[in-house]
Amino acid sequence: ALIGHNQCGMVNLVARKDKFIKGLVENAGWEKDWAEEHFMHFSPMFEIGNEVDFVLSEAKRLRLRYPKIQVAPLMYKVEDNLLYQVREN
Protein backbone atom coordinates (compact mmCIF):
# COMPACT_ATOMS: atom_id res chain seq x y z
CA ALA A 1 0.00 0.00 0.00
CA LEU A 2 1.05 3.55 -0.68
CA ILE A 3 -0.45 5.92 1.89
CA GLY A 4 -0.75 9.66 1.40
CA HIS A 5 -2.45 12.07 3.78
CA ASN A 6 -4.36 15.31 3.59
CA GLN A 7 -3.17 18.54 5.21
CA CYS A 8 0.30 17.79 3.82
CA GLY A 9 2.92 20.43 4.48
CA MET A 10 4.51 19.75 1.09
CA VAL A 11 1.44 21.09 -0.76
CA ASN A 12 2.01 24.71 -1.76
CA LEU A 13 5.37 24.70 -0.01
CA VAL A 14 6.32 28.08 -1.49
CA ALA A 15 3.55 29.72 0.56
CA ARG A 16 5.32 28.48 3.71
CA LYS A 17 8.80 29.60 2.65
CA ASP A 18 9.36 32.07 5.49
CA LYS A 19 8.08 29.65 8.14
CA PHE A 20 10.24 26.84 6.71
CA ILE A 21 13.37 29.00 6.71
CA LYS A 22 12.63 30.30 10.20
CA GLY A 23 12.31 26.71 11.41
CA LEU A 24 15.71 25.77 9.97
CA VAL A 25 17.29 28.80 11.62
CA GLU A 26 15.61 28.53 15.04
CA ASN A 27 15.31 24.75 15.40
CA ALA A 28 18.25 23.40 13.42
CA GLY A 29 20.78 26.17 13.98
CA TRP A 30 21.23 27.05 10.32
CA GLU A 31 22.40 30.43 9.08
CA LYS A 32 19.54 32.30 7.38
CA ASP A 33 21.35 32.58 4.03
CA TRP A 34 22.10 28.85 4.02
CA ALA A 35 18.47 28.02 4.91
CA GLU A 36 17.17 30.26 2.10
CA GLU A 37 19.52 28.69 -0.42
CA HIS A 38 18.53 25.20 0.72
CA PHE A 39 14.84 26.03 0.38
CA MET A 40 15.22 27.55 -3.07
CA HIS A 41 17.27 24.60 -4.29
CA PHE A 42 15.20 21.73 -2.89
CA SER A 43 11.60 22.98 -2.60
CA PRO A 44 10.87 22.58 -6.34
CA MET A 45 11.89 18.91 -6.08
CA PHE A 46 9.68 18.10 -3.11
CA GLU A 47 6.65 20.37 -3.42
CA ILE A 48 3.47 18.60 -4.49
CA GLY A 49 0.39 20.15 -6.04
CA ASN A 50 -2.35 17.97 -4.59
CA GLU A 51 -2.20 15.05 -2.17
CA VAL A 52 -4.54 12.75 -4.10
CA ASP A 53 -2.94 13.44 -7.48
CA PHE A 54 0.46 12.84 -5.94
CA VAL A 55 -0.43 9.47 -4.40
CA LEU A 56 -1.96 8.38 -7.72
CA SER A 57 1.09 9.43 -9.74
CA GLU A 58 3.42 7.72 -7.25
CA ALA A 59 1.36 4.52 -7.45
CA LYS A 60 1.67 4.61 -11.24
CA ARG A 61 5.42 5.27 -11.04
CA LEU A 62 5.94 2.40 -8.59
CA ARG A 63 3.89 -0.01 -10.72
CA LEU A 64 6.07 0.77 -13.72
CA ARG A 65 9.25 0.40 -11.70
CA TYR A 66 8.15 -2.81 -9.90
CA PRO A 67 5.67 -4.55 -12.23
CA LYS A 68 5.29 -7.69 -10.07
CA ILE A 69 4.32 -5.75 -6.95
CA GLN A 70 0.71 -4.74 -6.38
CA VAL A 71 0.41 -1.09 -5.38
CA ALA A 72 -2.75 0.20 -3.71
CA PRO A 73 -3.04 3.99 -3.36
CA LEU A 74 -4.64 4.98 -0.06
CA MET A 75 -5.31 8.31 1.63
CA TYR A 76 -5.35 8.97 5.36
CA LYS A 77 -7.78 11.73 6.29
CA VAL A 78 -6.56 13.64 9.33
CA GLU A 79 -10.01 14.97 10.30
CA ASP A 80 -11.62 11.56 10.84
CA ASN A 81 -8.54 9.36 11.37
CA LEU A 82 -9.68 7.00 8.59
CA LEU A 83 -7.92 5.42 5.65
CA TYR A 84 -9.56 5.56 2.21
CA GLN A 85 -8.83 3.68 -0.99
CA VAL A 86 -8.29 6.10 -3.86
CA ARG A 87 -10.37 5.26 -6.91
CA GLU A 88 -8.35 5.22 -10.11
CA ASN A 89 -9.68 5.84 -13.62
C-alpha positions as CSV (number, residue, x, y, z in Angstrom):
1,A,0.0,0.0,0.0
2,L,1.1,3.6,-0.7
3,I,-0.5,5.9,1.9
4,G,-0.7,9.7,1.4
5,H,-2.5,12.1,3.8
6,N,-4.4,15.3,3.6
7,Q,-3.2,18.5,5.2
8,C,0.3,17.8,3.8
9,G,2.9,20.4,4.5
10,M,4.5,19.7,1.1
11,V,1.4,21.1,-0.8
12,N,2.0,24.7,-1.8
13,L,5.4,24.7,0.0
14,V,6.3,28.1,-1.5
15,A,3.5,29.7,0.6
16,R,5.3,28.5,3.7
17,K,8.8,29.6,2.6
18,D,9.4,32.1,5.5
19,K,8.1,29.7,8.1
20,F,10.2,26.8,6.7
21,I,13.4,29.0,6.7
22,K,12.6,30.3,10.2
23,G,12.3,26.7,11.4
24,L,15.7,25.8,10.0
25,V,17.3,28.8,11.6
26,E,15.6,28.5,15.0
27,N,15.3,24.8,15.4
28,A,18.2,23.4,13.4
29,G,20.8,26.2,14.0
30,W,21.2,27.1,10.3
31,E,22.4,30.4,9.1
32,K,19.5,32.3,7.4
33,D,21.3,32.6,4.0
34,W,22.1,28.9,4.0
35,A,18.5,28.0,4.9
36,E,17.2,30.3,2.1
37,E,19.5,28.7,-0.4
38,H,18.5,25.2,0.7
39,F,14.8,26.0,0.4
40,M,15.2,27.6,-3.1
41,H,17.3,24.6,-4.3
42,F,15.2,21.7,-2.9
43,S,11.6,23.0,-2.6
44,P,10.9,22.6,-6.3
45,M,11.9,18.9,-6.1
46,F,9.7,18.1,-3.1
47,E,6.7,20.4,-3.4
48,I,3.5,18.6,-4.5
49,G,0.4,20.1,-6.0
50,N,-2.4,18.0,-4.6
51,E,-2.2,15.0,-2.2
52,V,-4.5,12.8,-4.1
53,D,-2.9,13.4,-7.5
54,F,0.5,12.8,-5.9
55,V,-0.4,9.5,-4.4
56,L,-2.0,8.4,-7.7
57,S,1.1,9.4,-9.7
58,E,3.4,7.7,-7.3
59,A,1.4,4.5,-7.5
60,K,1.7,4.6,-11.2
61,R,5.4,5.3,-11.0
62,L,5.9,2.4,-8.6
63,R,3.9,0.0,-10.7
64,L,6.1,0.8,-13.7
65,R,9.2,0.4,-11.7
66,Y,8.2,-2.8,-9.9
67,P,5.7,-4.6,-12.2
68,K,5.3,-7.7,-10.1
69,I,4.3,-5.7,-6.9
70,Q,0.7,-4.7,-6.4
71,V,0.4,-1.1,-5.4
72,A,-2.7,0.2,-3.7
73,P,-3.0,4.0,-3.4
74,L,-4.6,5.0,-0.1
75,M,-5.3,8.3,1.6
76,Y,-5.4,9.0,5.4
77,K,-7.8,11.7,6.3
78,V,-6.6,13.6,9.3
79,E,-10.0,15.0,10.3
80,D,-11.6,11.6,10.8
81,N,-8.5,9.4,11.4
82,L,-9.7,7.0,8.6
83,L,-7.9,5.4,5.6
84,Y,-9.6,5.6,2.2
85,Q,-8.8,3.7,-1.0
86,V,-8.3,6.1,-3.9
87,R,-10.4,5.3,-6.9
88,E,-8.4,5.2,-10.1
89,N,-9.7,5.8,-13.6
